[in-house]
Amino acid sequence: MIVIAALLLGALTGALTARKRNGNLADMLQYGAVYAIAFGIVGMLATLIIHRMAV
């Protein structure tokens, strides 16, 4: 669940960053994908740490 939220948050953050820098649609999609991957990895690590601490 955390990973999905992180992916969506990353995609939104990336798209808004590209838009702020006056990027076109391709830029927004690329930034969104890169940020989603980065946020997804962080979300996955957070999930693993939380799960390990709970056991």
mmCIF entry with sequence, helices, sheets and N, C-alpha, C, O atoms, coordinates in Angstrom:
data_MODEL
# 
_entry.id   MODEL 
# 
_entity.id                         1 
_entity.type                       polymer 
_entity.pdbx_number_of_molecules   1 
# 
_entity_poly.entity_id                      1 
_entity_poly.type                           'polypeptide(L)' 
_entity_poly.nstd_linkage                   no 
_entity_poly.nstd_monomer                   no 
_entity_poly.pdbx_seq_one_letter_code       MIVIAALLLGALTGALTARKRNGNLADMLQYGAVYAIAFGIVGMLATLIIHRMAV 
_entity_poly.pdbx_seq_one_letter_code_can   MIVIAALLLGALTGALTARKRNGNLADMLQYGAVYAIAFGIVGMLATLIIHRMAV 
_entity_poly.pdbx_strand_id                 A 
# 
loop_
_entity_poly_seq.entity_id 
_entity_poly_seq.num 
_entity_poly_seq.mon_id 
_entity_poly_seq.hetero 
1 1  MET n 
1 2  ILE n 
1 3  VAL n 
1 4  ILE n 
1 5  ALA n 
1 6  ALA n 
1 7  LEU n 
1 8  LEU n 
1 9  LEU n 
1 10 GLY n 
1 11 ALA n 
1 12 LEU n 
1 13 THR n 
1 14 GLY n 
1 15 ALA n 
1 16 LEU n 
1 17 THR n 
1 18 ALA n 
1 19 ARG n 
1 20 LYS n 
1 21 ARG n 
1 22 ASN n 
1 23 GLY n 
1 24 ASN n 
1 25 LEU n 
1 26 ALA n 
1 27 ASP n 
1 28 MET n 
1 29 LEU n 
1 30 GLN n 
1 31 TYR n 
1 32 GLY n 
1 33 ALA n 
1 34 VAL n 
1 35 TYR n 
1 36 ALA n 
1 37 ILE n 
1 38 ALA n 
1 39 PHE n 
1 40 GLY n 
1 41 ILE n 
1 42 VAL n 
1 43 GLY n 
1 44 MET n 
1 45 LEU n 
1 46 ALA n 
1 47 THR n 
1 48 LEU n 
1 49 ILE n 
1 50 ILE n 
1 51 HIS n 
1 52 ARG n 
1 53 MET n 
1 54 ALA n 
1 55 VAL n 
# 
_struct_asym.id          A 
_struct_asym.entity_id   1 
# 
loop_
_struct_conf.conf_type_id 
_struct_conf.id 
_struct_conf.pdbx_PDB_helix_id 
_struct_conf.beg_label_comp_id 
_struct_conf.beg_label_asym_id 
_struct_conf.beg_label_seq_id 
_struct_conf.pdbx_beg_PDB_ins_code 
_struct_conf.end_label_comp_id 
_struct_conf.end_label_asym_id 
_struct_conf.end_label_seq_id 
_struct_conf.pdbx_end_PDB_ins_code 
_struct_conf.beg_auth_comp_id 
_struct_conf.beg_auth_asym_id 
_struct_conf.beg_auth_seq_id 
_struct_conf.end_auth_comp_id 
_struct_conf.end_auth_asym_id 
_struct_conf.end_auth_seq_id 
_struct_conf.pdbx_PDB_helix_class 
_struct_conf.details 
_struct_conf.pdbx_PDB_helix_length 
HELX_P HELX_P1 AA1 ILE A 2  ? LYS A 20 ? ILE A 2  LYS A 20 1 ? 19 
HELX_P HELX_P2 AA2 LEU A 25 ? ALA A 54 ? LEU A 25 ALA A 54 1 ? 30 
# 
_struct_conf_type.id          HELX_P 
_struct_conf_type.criteria    ? 
_struct_conf_type.reference   ? 
# 
loop_
_atom_site.group_PDB 
_atom_site.id 
_atom_site.type_symbol 
_atom_site.label_atom_id 
_atom_site.label_alt_id 
_atom_site.label_comp_id 
_atom_site.label_asym_id 
_atom_site.label_entity_id 
_atom_site.label_seq_id 
_atom_site.pdbx_PDB_ins_code 
_atom_site.Cartn_x 
_atom_site.Cartn_y 
_atom_site.Cartn_z 
_atom_site.occupancy 
_atom_site.B_iso_or_equiv 
_atom_site.pdbx_formal_charge 
_atom_site.auth_seq_id 
_atom_site.auth_comp_id 
_atom_site.auth_asym_id 
_atom_site.auth_atom_id 
_atom_site.pdbx_PDB_model_num 
ATOM 1   N N  . MET A 1 1  ? 0.817  -1.182  0.000   1.00 0.00 ? 1  MET A N  1 
ATOM 2   C CA . MET A 1 1  ? 0.000  0.000   0.000   1.00 0.00 ? 1  MET A CA 1 
ATOM 3   C C  . MET A 1 1  ? 0.875  1.266   0.000   1.00 0.00 ? 1  MET A C  1 
ATOM 4   O O  . MET A 1 1  ? 0.586  2.237   -0.699  1.00 0.00 ? 1  MET A O  1 
ATOM 5   N N  . ILE A 1 2  ? 1.927  1.229   0.783   1.00 0.00 ? 2  ILE A N  1 
ATOM 6   C CA . ILE A 1 2  ? 2.834  2.370   0.830   1.00 0.00 ? 2  ILE A CA 1 
ATOM 7   C C  . ILE A 1 2  ? 3.518  2.555   -0.524  1.00 0.00 ? 2  ILE A C  1 
ATOM 8   O O  . ILE A 1 2  ? 3.743  3.684   -0.962  1.00 0.00 ? 2  ILE A O  1 
ATOM 9   N N  . VAL A 1 3  ? 3.842  1.458   -1.175  1.00 0.00 ? 3  VAL A N  1 
ATOM 10  C CA . VAL A 1 3  ? 4.540  1.531   -2.465  1.00 0.00 ? 3  VAL A CA 1 
ATOM 11  C C  . VAL A 1 3  ? 3.640  2.170   -3.517  1.00 0.00 ? 3  VAL A C  1 
ATOM 12  O O  . VAL A 1 3  ? 4.098  2.999   -4.303  1.00 0.00 ? 3  VAL A O  1 
ATOM 13  N N  . ILE A 1 4  ? 2.367  1.789   -3.538  1.00 0.00 ? 4  ILE A N  1 
ATOM 14  C CA . ILE A 1 4  ? 1.440  2.357   -4.520  1.00 0.00 ? 4  ILE A CA 1 
ATOM 15  C C  . ILE A 1 4  ? 1.272  3.859   -4.288  1.00 0.00 ? 4  ILE A C  1 
ATOM 16  O O  . ILE A 1 4  ? 1.272  4.643   -5.238  1.00 0.00 ? 4  ILE A O  1 
ATOM 17  N N  . ALA A 1 5  ? 1.129  4.252   -3.028  1.00 0.00 ? 5  ALA A N  1 
ATOM 18  C CA . ALA A 1 5  ? 1.004  5.682   -2.713  1.00 0.00 ? 5  ALA A CA 1 
ATOM 19  C C  . ALA A 1 5  ? 2.270  6.433   -3.100  1.00 0.00 ? 5  ALA A C  1 
ATOM 20  O O  . ALA A 1 5  ? 2.202  7.553   -3.608  1.00 0.00 ? 5  ALA A O  1 
ATOM 21  N N  . ALA A 1 6  ? 3.420  5.822   -2.862  1.00 0.00 ? 6  ALA A N  1 
ATOM 22  C CA . ALA A 1 6  ? 4.689  6.457   -3.211  1.00 0.00 ? 6  ALA A CA 1 
ATOM 23  C C  . ALA A 1 6  ? 4.817  6.605   -4.731  1.00 0.00 ? 6  ALA A C  1 
ATOM 24  O O  . ALA A 1 6  ? 5.301  7.628   -5.214  1.00 0.00 ? 6  ALA A O  1 
ATOM 25  N N  . LEU A 1 7  ? 4.389  5.601   -5.474  1.00 0.00 ? 7  LEU A N  1 
ATOM 26  C CA . LEU A 1 7  ? 4.445  5.681   -6.935  1.00 0.00 ? 7  LEU A CA 1 
ATOM 27  C C  . LEU A 1 7  ? 3.574  6.822   -7.458  1.00 0.00 ? 7  LEU A C  1 
ATOM 28  O O  . LEU A 1 7  ? 4.002  7.603   -8.309  1.00 0.00 ? 7  LEU A O  1 
ATOM 29  N N  . LEU A 1 8  ? 2.361  6.910   -6.947  1.00 0.00 ? 8  LEU A N  1 
ATOM 30  C CA . LEU A 1 8  ? 1.460  7.974   -7.392  1.00 0.00 ? 8  LEU A CA 1 
ATOM 31  C C  . LEU A 1 8  ? 1.974  9.349   -6.994  1.00 0.00 ? 8  LEU A C  1 
ATOM 32  O O  . LEU A 1 8  ? 1.919  10.292  -7.783  1.00 0.00 ? 8  LEU A O  1 
ATOM 33  N N  . LEU A 1 9  ? 2.469  9.459   -5.777  1.00 0.00 ? 9  LEU A N  1 
ATOM 34  C CA . LEU A 1 9  ? 3.022  10.733  -5.321  1.00 0.00 ? 9  LEU A CA 1 
ATOM 35  C C  . LEU A 1 9  ? 4.236  11.126  -6.158  1.00 0.00 ? 9  LEU A C  1 
ATOM 36  O O  . LEU A 1 9  ? 4.400  12.296  -6.505  1.00 0.00 ? 9  LEU A O  1 
ATOM 37  N N  . GLY A 1 10 ? 5.079  10.161  -6.478  1.00 0.00 ? 10 GLY A N  1 
ATOM 38  C CA . GLY A 1 10 ? 6.254  10.428  -7.301  1.00 0.00 ? 10 GLY A CA 1 
ATOM 39  C C  . GLY A 1 10 ? 5.884  10.873  -8.705  1.00 0.00 ? 10 GLY A C  1 
ATOM 40  O O  . GLY A 1 10 ? 6.481  11.806  -9.242  1.00 0.00 ? 10 GLY A O  1 
ATOM 41  N N  . ALA A 1 11 ? 4.900  10.206  -9.302  1.00 0.00 ? 11 ALA A N  1 
ATOM 42  C CA . ALA A 1 11 ? 4.474  10.578  -10.651 1.00 0.00 ? 11 ALA A CA 1 
ATOM 43  C C  . ALA A 1 11 ? 3.895  11.992  -10.662 1.00 0.00 ? 11 ALA A C  1 
ATOM 44  O O  . ALA A 1 11 ? 4.167  12.772  -11.574 1.00 0.00 ? 11 ALA A O  1 
ATOM 45  N N  . LEU A 1 12 ? 3.106  12.314  -9.656  1.00 0.00 ? 12 LEU A N  1 
ATOM 46  C CA . LEU A 1 12 ? 2.524  13.652  -9.572  1.00 0.00 ? 12 LEU A CA 1 
ATOM 47  C C  . LEU A 1 12 ? 3.605  14.708  -9.347  1.00 0.00 ? 12 LEU A C  1 
ATOM 48  O O  . LEU A 1 12 ? 3.588  15.764  -9.978  1.00 0.00 ? 12 LEU A O  1 
ATOM 49  N N  . THR A 1 13 ? 4.535  14.422  -8.453  1.00 0.00 ? 13 THR A N  1 
ATOM 50  C CA . THR A 1 13 ? 5.626  15.358  -8.177  1.00 0.00 ? 13 THR A CA 1 
ATOM 51  C C  . THR A 1 13 ? 6.484  15.589  -9.425  1.00 0.00 ? 13 THR A C  1 
ATOM 52  O O  . THR A 1 13 ? 6.849  16.724  -9.732  1.00 0.00 ? 13 THR A O  1 
ATOM 53  N N  . GLY A 1 14 ? 6.797  14.528  -10.127 1.00 0.00 ? 14 GLY A N  1 
ATOM 54  C CA . GLY A 1 14 ? 7.604  14.653  -11.339 1.00 0.00 ? 14 GLY A CA 1 
ATOM 55  C C  . GLY A 1 14 ? 6.910  15.455  -12.425 1.00 0.00 ? 14 GLY A C  1 
ATOM 56  O O  . GLY A 1 14 ? 7.530  16.297  -13.075 1.00 0.00 ? 14 GLY A O  1 
ATOM 57  N N  . ALA A 1 15 ? 5.623  15.195  -12.622 1.00 0.00 ? 15 ALA A N  1 
ATOM 58  C CA . ALA A 1 15 ? 4.878  15.928  -13.643 1.00 0.00 ? 15 ALA A CA 1 
ATOM 59  C C  . ALA A 1 15 ? 4.788  17.414  -13.295 1.00 0.00 ? 15 ALA A C  1 
ATOM 60  O O  . ALA A 1 15 ? 4.926  18.271  -14.168 1.00 0.00 ? 15 ALA A O  1 
ATOM 61  N N  . LEU A 1 16 ? 4.560  17.709  -12.031 1.00 0.00 ? 16 LEU A N  1 
ATOM 62  C CA . LEU A 1 16 ? 4.479  19.112  -11.615 1.00 0.00 ? 16 LEU A CA 1 
ATOM 63  C C  . LEU A 1 16 ? 5.833  19.808  -11.717 1.00 0.00 ? 16 LEU A C  1 
ATOM 64  O O  . LEU A 1 16 ? 5.901  20.993  -12.043 1.00 0.00 ? 16 LEU A O  1 
ATOM 65  N N  . THR A 1 17 ? 6.905  19.077  -11.440 1.00 0.00 ? 17 THR A N  1 
ATOM 66  C CA . THR A 1 17 ? 8.248  19.647  -11.573 1.00 0.00 ? 17 THR A CA 1 
ATOM 67  C C  . THR A 1 17 ? 8.534  19.994  -13.035 1.00 0.00 ? 17 THR A C  1 
ATOM 68  O O  . THR A 1 17 ? 9.057  21.068  -13.330 1.00 0.00 ? 17 THR A O  1 
ATOM 69  N N  . ALA A 1 18 ? 8.193  19.086  -13.943 1.00 0.00 ? 18 ALA A N  1 
ATOM 70  C CA . ALA A 1 18 ? 8.416  19.348  -15.368 1.00 0.00 ? 18 ALA A CA 1 
ATOM 71  C C  . ALA A 1 18 ? 7.557  20.514  -15.843 1.00 0.00 ? 18 ALA A C  1 
ATOM 72  O O  . ALA A 1 18 ? 8.007  21.337  -16.640 1.00 0.00 ? 18 ALA A O  1 
ATOM 73  N N  . ARG A 1 19 ? 6.336  20.584  -15.359 1.00 0.00 ? 19 ARG A N  1 
ATOM 74  C CA . ARG A 1 19 ? 5.455  21.684  -15.754 1.00 0.00 ? 19 ARG A CA 1 
ATOM 75  C C  . ARG A 1 19 ? 5.995  23.020  -15.246 1.00 0.00 ? 19 ARG A C  1 
ATOM 76  O O  . ARG A 1 19 ? 5.921  24.031  -15.943 1.00 0.00 ? 19 ARG A O  1 
ATOM 77  N N  . LYS A 1 20 ? 6.534  23.017  -14.033 1.00 0.00 ? 20 LYS A N  1 
ATOM 78  C CA . LYS A 1 20 ? 7.109  24.230  -13.453 1.00 0.00 ? 20 LYS A CA 1 
ATOM 79  C C  . LYS A 1 20 ? 8.305  24.718  -14.270 1.00 0.00 ? 20 LYS A C  1 
ATOM 80  O O  . LYS A 1 20 ? 8.557  25.919  -14.359 1.00 0.00 ? 20 LYS A O  1 
ATOM 81  N N  . ARG A 1 21 ? 9.031  23.784  -14.859 1.00 0.00 ? 21 ARG A N  1 
ATOM 82  C CA . ARG A 1 21 ? 10.199 24.127  -15.681 1.00 0.00 ? 21 ARG A CA 1 
ATOM 83  C C  . ARG A 1 21 ? 9.824  24.354  -17.143 1.00 0.00 ? 21 ARG A C  1 
ATOM 84  O O  . ARG A 1 21 ? 10.690 24.359  -18.018 1.00 0.00 ? 21 ARG A O  1 
ATOM 85  N N  . ASN A 1 22 ? 8.537  24.541  -17.404 1.00 0.00 ? 22 ASN A N  1 
ATOM 86  C CA . ASN A 1 22 ? 7.997  24.794  -18.747 1.00 0.00 ? 22 ASN A CA 1 
ATOM 87  C C  . ASN A 1 22 ? 8.278  23.654  -19.716 1.00 0.00 ? 22 ASN A C  1 
ATOM 88  O O  . ASN A 1 22 ? 8.630  23.893  -20.872 1.00 0.00 ? 22 ASN A O  1 
ATOM 89  N N  . GLY A 1 23 ? 8.126  22.425  -19.257 1.00 0.00 ? 23 GLY A N  1 
ATOM 90  C CA . GLY A 1 23 ? 8.327  21.265  -20.117 1.00 0.00 ? 23 GLY A CA 1 
ATOM 91  C C  . GLY A 1 23 ? 7.066  20.914  -20.883 1.00 0.00 ? 23 GLY A C  1 
ATOM 92  O O  . GLY A 1 23 ? 5.961  21.286  -20.487 1.00 0.00 ? 23 GLY A O  1 
ATOM 93  N N  . ASN A 1 24 ? 7.239  20.199  -21.979 1.00 0.00 ? 24 ASN A N  1 
ATOM 94  C CA . ASN A 1 24 ? 6.079  19.756  -22.754 1.00 0.00 ? 24 ASN A CA 1 
ATOM 95  C C  . ASN A 1 24 ? 5.576  18.413  -22.195 1.00 0.00 ? 24 ASN A C  1 
ATOM 96  O O  . ASN A 1 24 ? 6.038  17.960  -21.148 1.00 0.00 ? 24 ASN A O  1 
ATOM 97  N N  . LEU A 1 25 ? 4.639  17.792  -22.893 1.00 0.00 ? 25 LEU A N  1 
ATOM 98  C CA . LEU A 1 25 ? 4.028  16.555  -22.407 1.00 0.00 ? 25 LEU A CA 1 
ATOM 99  C C  . LEU A 1 25 ? 5.059  15.439  -22.242 1.00 0.00 ? 25 LEU A C  1 
ATOM 100 O O  . LEU A 1 25 ? 5.010  14.693  -21.264 1.00 0.00 ? 25 LEU A O  1 
ATOM 101 N N  . ALA A 1 26 ? 5.981  15.322  -23.179 1.00 0.00 ? 26 ALA A N  1 
ATOM 102 C CA . ALA A 1 26 ? 7.006  14.282  -23.089 1.00 0.00 ? 26 ALA A CA 1 
ATOM 103 C C  . ALA A 1 26 ? 7.888  14.482  -21.859 1.00 0.00 ? 26 ALA A C  1 
ATOM 104 O O  . ALA A 1 26 ? 8.262  13.517  -21.193 1.00 0.00 ? 26 ALA A O  1 
ATOM 105 N N  . ASP A 1 27 ? 8.213  15.725  -21.565 1.00 0.00 ? 27 ASP A N  1 
ATOM 106 C CA . ASP A 1 27 ? 9.012  16.017  -20.371 1.00 0.00 ? 27 ASP A CA 1 
ATOM 107 C C  . ASP A 1 27 ? 8.251  15.633  -19.109 1.00 0.00 ? 27 ASP A C  1 
ATOM 108 O O  . ASP A 1 27 ? 8.820  15.036  -18.195 1.00 0.00 ? 27 ASP A O  1 
ATOM 109 N N  . MET A 1 28 ? 6.968  15.973  -19.057 1.00 0.00 ? 28 MET A N  1 
ATOM 110 C CA . MET A 1 28 ? 6.161  15.645  -17.883 1.00 0.00 ? 28 MET A CA 1 
ATOM 111 C C  . MET A 1 28 ? 6.050  14.130  -17.686 1.00 0.00 ? 28 MET A C  1 
ATOM 112 O O  . MET A 1 28 ? 6.098  13.641  -16.557 1.00 0.00 ? 28 MET A O  1 
ATOM 113 N N  . LEU A 1 29 ? 5.903  13.399  -18.782 1.00 0.00 ? 29 LEU A N  1 
ATOM 114 C CA . LEU A 1 29 ? 5.822  11.936  -18.675 1.00 0.00 ? 29 LEU A CA 1 
ATOM 115 C C  . LEU A 1 29 ? 7.155  11.340  -18.214 1.00 0.00 ? 29 LEU A C  1 
ATOM 116 O O  . LEU A 1 29 ? 7.181  10.424  -17.392 1.00 0.00 ? 29 LEU A O  1 
ATOM 117 N N  . GLN A 1 30 ? 8.245  11.863  -18.743 1.00 0.00 ? 30 GLN A N  1 
ATOM 118 C CA . GLN A 1 30 ? 9.553  11.346  -18.363 1.00 0.00 ? 30 GLN A CA 1 
ATOM 119 C C  . GLN A 1 30 ? 9.869  11.666  -16.903 1.00 0.00 ? 30 GLN A C  1 
ATOM 120 O O  . GLN A 1 30 ? 10.299 10.787  -16.155 1.00 0.00 ? 30 GLN A O  1 
ATOM 121 N N  . TYR A 1 31 ? 9.664  12.894  -16.500 1.00 0.00 ? 31 TYR A N  1 
ATOM 122 C CA . TYR A 1 31 ? 9.896  13.270  -15.101 1.00 0.00 ? 31 TYR A CA 1 
ATOM 123 C C  . TYR A 1 31 ? 8.991  12.450  -14.179 1.00 0.00 ? 31 TYR A C  1 
ATOM 124 O O  . TYR A 1 31 ? 9.424  11.982  -13.126 1.00 0.00 ? 31 TYR A O  1 
ATOM 125 N N  . GLY A 1 32 ? 7.740  12.285  -14.583 1.00 0.00 ? 32 GLY A N  1 
ATOM 126 C CA . GLY A 1 32 ? 6.805  11.504  -13.783 1.00 0.00 ? 32 GLY A CA 1 
ATOM 127 C C  . GLY A 1 32 ? 7.264  10.067  -13.608 1.00 0.00 ? 32 GLY A C  1 
ATOM 128 O O  . GLY A 1 32 ? 7.166  9.507   -12.517 1.00 0.00 ? 32 GLY A O  1 
ATOM 129 N N  . ALA A 1 33 ? 7.767  9.468   -14.684 1.00 0.00 ? 33 ALA A N  1 
ATOM 130 C CA . ALA A 1 33 ? 8.242  8.089   -14.606 1.00 0.00 ? 33 ALA A CA 1 
ATOM 131 C C  . ALA A 1 33 ? 9.476  7.964   -13.713 1.00 0.00 ? 33 ALA A C  1 
ATOM 132 O O  . ALA A 1 33 ? 9.568  7.045   -12.899 1.00 0.00 ? 33 ALA A O  1 
ATOM 133 N N  . VAL A 1 34 ? 10.412 8.880   -13.867 1.00 0.00 ? 34 VAL A N  1 
ATOM 134 C CA . VAL A 1 34 ? 11.646 8.829   -13.077 1.00 0.00 ? 34 VAL A CA 1 
ATOM 135 C C  . VAL A 1 34 ? 11.349 9.044   -11.599 1.00 0.00 ? 34 VAL A C  1 
ATOM 136 O O  . VAL A 1 34 ? 11.857 8.314   -10.748 1.00 0.00 ? 34 VAL A O  1 
ATOM 137 N N  . TYR A 1 35 ? 10.532 10.039  -11.292 1.00 0.00 ? 35 TYR A N  1 
ATOM 138 C CA . TYR A 1 35 ? 10.183 10.303  -9.897  1.00 0.00 ? 35 TYR A CA 1 
ATOM 139 C C  . TYR A 1 35 ? 9.379  9.141   -9.314  1.00 0.00 ? 35 TYR A C  1 
ATOM 140 O O  . TYR A 1 35 ? 9.571  8.787   -8.150  1.00 0.00 ? 35 TYR A O  1 
ATOM 141 N N  . ALA A 1 36 ? 8.485  8.541   -10.100 1.00 0.00 ? 36 ALA A N  1 
ATOM 142 C CA . ALA A 1 36 ? 7.700  7.413   -9.615  1.00 0.00 ? 36 ALA A CA 1 
ATOM 143 C C  . ALA A 1 36 ? 8.608  6.228   -9.276  1.00 0.00 ? 36 ALA A C  1 
ATOM 144 O O  . ALA A 1 36 ? 8.396  5.555   -8.268  1.00 0.00 ? 36 ALA A O  1 
ATOM 145 N N  . ILE A 1 37 ? 9.602  5.975   -10.098 1.00 0.00 ? 37 ILE A N  1 
ATOM 146 C CA . ILE A 1 37 ? 10.541 4.885   -9.827  1.00 0.00 ? 37 ILE A CA 1 
ATOM 147 C C  . ILE A 1 37 ? 11.324 5.165   -8.553  1.00 0.00 ? 37 ILE A C  1 
ATOM 148 O O  . ILE A 1 37 ? 11.470 4.287   -7.703  1.00 0.00 ? 37 ILE A O  1 
ATOM 149 N N  . ALA A 1 38 ? 11.826 6.389   -8.422  1.00 0.00 ? 38 ALA A N  1 
ATOM 150 C CA . ALA A 1 38 ? 12.611 6.754   -7.237  1.00 0.00 ? 38 ALA A CA 1 
ATOM 151 C C  . ALA A 1 38 ? 11.755 6.677   -5.967  1.00 0.00 ? 38 ALA A C  1 
ATOM 152 O O  . ALA A 1 38 ? 12.178 6.094   -4.968  1.00 0.00 ? 38 ALA A O  1 
ATOM 153 N N  . PHE A 1 39 ? 10.560 7.260   -6.004  1.00 0.00 ? 39 PHE A N  1 
ATOM 154 C CA . PHE A 1 39 ? 9.684  7.224   -4.839  1.00 0.00 ? 39 PHE A CA 1 
ATOM 155 C C  . PHE A 1 39 ? 9.239  5.794   -4.548  1.00 0.00 ? 39 PHE A C  1 
ATOM 156 O O  . PHE A 1 39 ? 9.077  5.426   -3.385  1.00 0.00 ? 39 PHE A O  1 
ATOM 157 N N  . GLY A 1 40 ? 9.037  4.982   -5.589  1.00 0.00 ? 40 GLY A N  1 
ATOM 158 C CA . GLY A 1 40 ? 8.640  3.586   -5.394  1.00 0.00 ? 40 GLY A CA 1 
ATOM 159 C C  . GLY A 1 40 ? 9.705  2.789   -4.666  1.00 0.00 ? 40 GLY A C  1 
ATOM 160 O O  . GLY A 1 40 ? 9.397  1.974   -3.796  1.00 0.00 ? 40 GLY A O  1 
ATOM 161 N N  . ILE A 1 41 ? 10.963 3.025   -5.024  1.00 0.00 ? 41 ILE A N  1 
ATOM 162 C CA . ILE A 1 41 ? 12.065 2.330   -4.342  1.00 0.00 ? 41 ILE A CA 1 
ATOM 163 C C  . ILE A 1 41 ? 12.116 2.738   -2.876  1.00 0.00 ? 41 ILE A C  1 
ATOM 164 O O  . ILE A 1 41 ? 12.287 1.888   -2.002  1.00 0.00 ? 41 ILE A O  1 
ATOM 165 N N  . VAL A 1 42 ? 11.971 4.025   -2.602  1.00 0.00 ? 42 VAL A N  1 
ATOM 166 C CA . VAL A 1 42 ? 11.973 4.502   -1.215  1.00 0.00 ? 42 VAL A CA 1 
ATOM 167 C C  . VAL A 1 42 ? 10.776 3.924   -0.460  1.00 0.00 ? 42 VAL A C  1 
ATOM 168 O O  . VAL A 1 42 ? 10.910 3.526   0.697   1.00 0.00 ? 42 VAL A O  1 
ATOM 169 N N  . GLY A 1 43 ? 9.619  3.874   -1.100  1.00 0.00 ? 43 GLY A N  1 
ATOM 170 C CA . GLY A 1 43 ? 8.430  3.292   -0.477  1.00 0.00 ? 43 GLY A CA 1 
ATOM 171 C C  . GLY A 1 43 ? 8.601  1.812   -0.190  1.00 0.00 ? 43 GLY A C  1 
ATOM 172 O O  . GLY A 1 43 ? 8.153  1.325   0.847   1.00 0.00 ? 43 GLY A O  1 
ATOM 173 N N  . MET A 1 44 ? 9.246  1.093   -1.101  1.00 0.00 ? 44 MET A N  1 
ATOM 174 C CA . MET A 1 44 ? 9.489  -0.331  -0.892  1.00 0.00 ? 44 MET A CA 1 
ATOM 175 C C  . MET A 1 44 ? 10.435 -0.550  0.279   1.00 0.00 ? 44 MET A C  1 
ATOM 176 O O  . MET A 1 44 ? 10.217 -1.447  1.093   1.00 0.00 ? 44 MET A O  1 
ATOM 177 N N  . LEU A 1 45 ? 11.482 0.259   0.372   1.00 0.00 ? 45 LEU A N  1 
ATOM 178 C CA . LEU A 1 45 ? 12.412 0.147   1.498   1.00 0.00 ? 45 LEU A CA 1 
ATOM 179 C C  . LEU A 1 45 ? 11.708 0.479   2.815   1.00 0.00 ? 45 LEU A C  1 
ATOM 180 O O  . LEU A 1 45 ? 11.942 -0.182  3.827   1.00 0.00 ? 45 LEU A O  1 
ATOM 181 N N  . ALA A 1 46 ? 10.851 1.496   2.804   1.00 0.00 ? 46 ALA A N  1 
ATOM 182 C CA . ALA A 1 46 ? 10.104 1.846   4.012   1.00 0.00 ? 46 ALA A CA 1 
ATOM 183 C C  . ALA A 1 46 ? 9.189  0.697   4.427   1.00 0.00 ? 46 ALA A C  1 
ATOM 184 O O  . ALA A 1 46 ? 9.074  0.394   5.615   1.00 0.00 ? 46 ALA A O  1 
ATOM 185 N N  . THR A 1 47 ? 8.541  0.059   3.459   1.00 0.00 ? 47 THR A N  1 
ATOM 186 C CA . THR A 1 47 ? 7.674  -1.079  3.755   1.00 0.00 ? 47 THR A CA 1 
ATOM 187 C C  . THR A 1 47 ? 8.468  -2.224  4.363   1.00 0.00 ? 47 THR A C  1 
ATOM 188 O O  . THR A 1 47 ? 8.026  -2.845  5.330   1.00 0.00 ? 47 THR A O  1 
ATOM 189 N N  . LEU A 1 48 ? 9.632  -2.503  3.804   1.00 0.00 ? 48 LEU A N  1 
ATOM 190 C CA . LEU A 1 48 ? 10.461 -3.586  4.343   1.00 0.00 ? 48 LEU A CA 1 
ATOM 191 C C  . LEU A 1 48 ? 10.922 -3.279  5.765   1.00 0.00 ? 48 LEU A C  1 
ATOM 192 O O  . LEU A 1 48 ? 10.904 -4.157  6.627   1.00 0.00 ? 48 LEU A O  1 
ATOM 193 N N  . ILE A 1 49 ? 11.328 -2.059  6.009   1.00 0.00 ? 49 ILE A N  1 
ATOM 194 C CA . ILE A 1 49 ? 11.786 -1.675  7.348   1.00 0.00 ? 49 ILE A CA 1 
ATOM 195 C C  . ILE A 1 49 ? 10.645 -1.766  8.348   1.00 0.00 ? 49 ILE A C  1 
ATOM 196 O O  . ILE A 1 49 ? 10.829 -2.281  9.450   1.00 0.00 ? 49 ILE A O  1 
ATOM 197 N N  . ILE A 1 50 ? 9.470  -1.275  7.978   1.00 0.00 ? 50 ILE A N  1 
ATOM 198 C CA . ILE A 1 50 ? 8.310  -1.334  8.868   1.00 0.00 ? 50 ILE A CA 1 
ATOM 199 C C  . ILE A 1 50 ? 7.936  -2.781  9.158   1.00 0.00 ? 50 ILE A C  1 
ATOM 200 O O  . ILE A 1 50 ? 7.636  -3.136  10.298  1.00 0.00 ? 50 ILE A O  1 
ATOM 201 N N  . HIS A 1 51 ? 7.955  -3.611  8.123   1.00 0.00 ? 51 HIS A N  1 
ATOM 202 C CA . HIS A 1 51 ? 7.587  -5.021  8.307   1.00 0.00 ? 51 HIS A CA 1 
ATOM 203 C C  . HIS A 1 51 ? 8.612  -5.738  9.194   1.00 0.00 ? 51 HIS A C  1 
ATOM 204 O O  . HIS A 1 51 ? 8.235  -6.540  10.048  1.00 0.00 ? 51 HIS A O  1 
ATOM 205 N N  . ARG A 1 52 ? 9.880  -5.458  9.000   1.00 0.00 ? 52 ARG A N  1 
ATOM 206 C CA . ARG A 1 52 ? 10.926 -6.089  9.819   1.00 0.00 ? 52 ARG A CA 1 
ATOM 207 C C  . ARG A 1 52 ? 10.820 -5.687  11.278  1.00 0.00 ? 52 ARG A C  1 
ATOM 208 O O  . ARG A 1 52 ? 11.048 -6.507  12.168  1.00 0.00 ? 52 ARG A O  1 
ATOM 209 N N  . MET A 1 53 ? 10.474 -4.429  11.531  1.00 0.00 ? 53 MET A N  1 
ATOM 210 C CA . MET A 1 53 ? 10.371 -3.955  12.898  1.00 0.00 ? 53 MET A CA 1 
ATOM 211 C C  . MET A 1 53 ? 9.139  -4.529  13.596  1.00 0.00 ? 53 MET A C  1 
ATOM 212 O O  . MET A 1 53 ? 9.122  -4.666  14.820  1.00 0.00 ? 53 MET A O  1 
ATOM 213 N N  . ALA A 1 54 ? 8.115  -4.862  12.821  1.00 0.00 ? 54 ALA A N  1 
ATOM 214 C CA . ALA A 1 54 ? 6.866  -5.374  13.402  1.00 0.00 ? 54 ALA A CA 1 
ATOM 215 C C  . ALA A 1 54 ? 6.996  -6.840  13.805  1.00 0.00 ? 54 ALA A C  1 
ATOM 216 O O  . ALA A 1 54 ? 6.250  -7.308  14.665  1.00 0.00 ? 54 ALA A O  1 
ATOM 217 N N  . VAL A 1 55 ? 7.917  -7.560  13.207  1.00 0.00 ? 55 VAL A N  1 
ATOM 218 C CA . VAL A 1 55 ? 8.047  -8.994  13.487  1.00 0.00 ? 55 VAL A CA 1 
ATOM 219 C C  . VAL A 1 55 ? 8.969  -9.251  14.636  1.00 0.00 ? 55 VAL A C  1 
ATOM 220 O O  . VAL A 1 55 ? 9.191  -10.404 15.004  1.00 0.00 ? 55 VAL A O  1 
# 
